[in-house]
Amino acid sequence: MSVIRENLQVVRRAIVDAADSVQRDVHGIELLAVSKTFGADAVITAVEAGQNAFGENYLQEALEKISTVRAKRPDLNLEWHFIGPIQSNKTRAIAENFDWVHSVDRIKIAQRLSEQRPARLPPLNICLQVNISGEASKSGLLPDDVLRVAQEIADLPRLRLRGLMAIPEPEGNAEQQRAPFREMRALLEKLRAAGLQLDTLSMGMSSDMPAAIAEGATIVRIGSAIFGTRGYAK
Ligand SMILES: *Cc1c(COP(=O)(O)O)cnc(C)c1O
């Protein structure tokens, strides 16, 4: 059995355990396999082990991988999520090739994605990235700005605003890890109370997934626990 297949089983088991421990229905949690730095063959192996949704950070790498996977396996209908930083000159390729974008943190980027989303495709699913740990260097909206930006983006015709995404500062233990995820949940509730129809909290990575699930994550983004340690030389 391949390592990727085995890892996927372990990760799926961990998601079930995390959901059980807080009495959540596991069907409300989607596993996004973060395949950045790994090639098309790794993606296809994961697909053969039942994985359908993949996350990518680097546009050029992602575009090559998507087209290689399509050429090798035209029968597959995969879901591609862009989760990396977005430069405004890259929005067209993102709008044309992805199903979801988790890392929107500026109105201008959202407007471009909406304008550039091809009419033949369904609306692009969007999450607003929140700088929940308040780090100066990190991308993401400050929590106080999220409602205003969400309200401006919600009506863009070719987007569907789904919810919020965060990458909190790494914390040691599970209890500490839960604090920023709890703030994310509260922020989503605030947006819903203001009338926005949102259903997504994209949070939790290999090292903090159970804490994120305990606080309501609906998409967990898992890379190294599935594909192994990333070698950035690739
Ligand atoms: C790389 C990455 C992940 C996956 O991280 P792992 O620690 O490998 O699980 C998730 N989300 C984002 C935004 C990433 O860049």
The ligand as a Tripos MOL2 file, in Angstrom:
@<TRIPOS>MOLECULE
LIG
   15    15     1     0     0
SMALL
NO_CHARGES

@<TRIPOS>ATOM
      1 C1          0.9940   24.4990    3.4210 C.3       1 LIG1
      2 C2         -0.3360   24.9450    3.8910 C.ar      1 LIG1
      3 C3         -1.1920   24.0680    4.5620 C.ar      1 LIG1
      4 C4         -0.8220   22.6510    4.9270 C.3       1 LIG1
      5 O1          0.1270   22.6630    5.9400 O.3       1 LIG1
      6 P1          0.6380   21.2920    6.6440 P.3       1 LIG1
      7 O2          1.2490   21.7600    7.8870 O.co2     1 LIG1
      8 O3          1.5820   20.6690    5.6980 O.co2     1 LIG1
      9 O4         -0.5740   20.4570    6.8690 O.co2     1 LIG1
     10 C5         -2.4520   24.5440    4.9030 C.ar      1 LIG1
     11 N1         -2.8400   25.8090    4.6270 N.ar      1 LIG1
     12 C6         -2.0370   26.6780    4.0000 C.ar      1 LIG1
     13 C7         -2.5290   28.0530    3.7150 C.3       1 LIG1
     14 C8         -0.7610   26.2790    3.6280 C.ar      1 LIG1
     15 O5          0.0400   27.1740    3.0160 O.3       1 LIG1
@<TRIPOS>BOND
     1     1     2 1
     2     2     3 ar
     3     2    14 ar
     4     3     4 1
     5     3    10 ar
     6     4     5 1
     7     5     6 1
     8     6     7 2
     9     6     8 1
    10     6     9 1
    11    10    11 ar
    12    11    12 ar
    13    12    13 1
    14    12    14 ar
    15    14    15 1
@<TRIPOS>SUBSTRUCTURE
     1 LIG1         1 GROUP 0 **** ****
